[in-house]
Every structure is written in structure tokens, then in C-alpha cells.
Amino acid sequence: MACRRPDPAQGPAHDVPTFVEMVKDERTCMFTSVDADGTIISRPMAVQKVDDDGTLWFMAFADSPKIDQLAMHPQVNIAFVSGTSWVSASGTGELVDDVTKKKELWNPFAQAWFQREPESPEVALIRVNVTGGEFWDSPSKPAQLFGMVKGAVTKQRPDDGENAKLDLA
């Protein structure tokens, strides 16, 4: 049996709205960056906002290792998991010095985490400009189970949902 490959990207006009729709309500993701020695490091981070163009916004302590990592290697990967959907997006992360934007994005969660005001220089603003990715959207658990049983009986591969590349730039 041949390995199923993801559908090709359809271009930013289609893929950016698809990406935004899939991640706009997600509160947490895995944020992956590259350390000075090339080690790949992932950590959970709260998403402050997803813009209509797919830009992702985060806040971090200004002295956290990820800030130095972004300065050395701006390449990042952002991964979301929700129920039966997965989205992985790659792009570049950068520090943005914009107090107005920090105030716009500030919320009770940020206040609880940072215990500072948004104007504080100890709070860093990170913008991730996504360029590409891939998503997997699987059927519900009962549908997956039914598909597996049906596949075992019919000797046909079960429907594993939709898998496609994303062109986000």
C-alpha cells in the first residue's frame, strides 16, 4: 500500500484563511526555536492573537532563553493540537518594540502570568510571520473506530481525514 501524501498547498489566498480558521480560537501552542548550539527546543506558549493574515503574537519575559534564541536563529515552528486536528506552521519570529501593541494584546491571562504592566521592558512582544505548514484534520473518534473496523473487513484503507500543505507567505 502506498503512503498517503499531503495534498499540495493551494496558495496563500486559500491557505491563509484555512490556517487562521483552524487556529484562531486556540489558546496554547508548542513554540519551537533553535538554541545557540543548534538544539531544537519546544515549549508551550499562550497565543495572544492570530491576525487575519496569519501573523501570530506572543509575549514572553524579556530575559527568557527564547528571546536570545530568536536573535540568533529566527526560524521557528508553531504546532497546535485541538481534538482531532493538528496544525504545524513554520516561519520567522522577531521581537517587536511596540508598547501600543502590547497594550492592545494585554489580557487577564497576561496580567496573571507577568505580574507587571504591559509597558514593562521585562515583557517582550514576539511576532511570528508564518510562511508554510501542514495540517491534519481527522474524523471524530467514533468515525475513526468505524473506519478501522470497516477497513479490516473490506481490506480498504479507512478514511483518515484531510491532510494538506499550507502556503502562508
Sequence and secondary structure as in RCSB ss.txt:
>XXXX:A:sequence
MACRRPDPAQGPAHDVPTFVEMVKDERTCMFTSVDADGTIISRPMAVQKVDDDGTLWFMAFADSPKIDQLAMHPQ
VNIAFVSGTSWVSASGTGELVDDVTKKKELWNPFAQAWFQREPESPEVALIRVNVTGGEFWDSPSKPAQLFGMVK
GAVTKQRPDDGENAKLDLA
>XXXX:A:secstr
      B    HHHHHHHHHHHHTT  EEEEEEE TTS EEEEEEE  EE TTS EEEEEETTSHHHHHHHH  E
EEEEEEETTEEEEEEEEEEEE  HHHHHHH  HHHHHHH S TT TTEEEEEEEEEEEEEEE   HHHHHHHHHH
HHHHTS     EEEEEE  
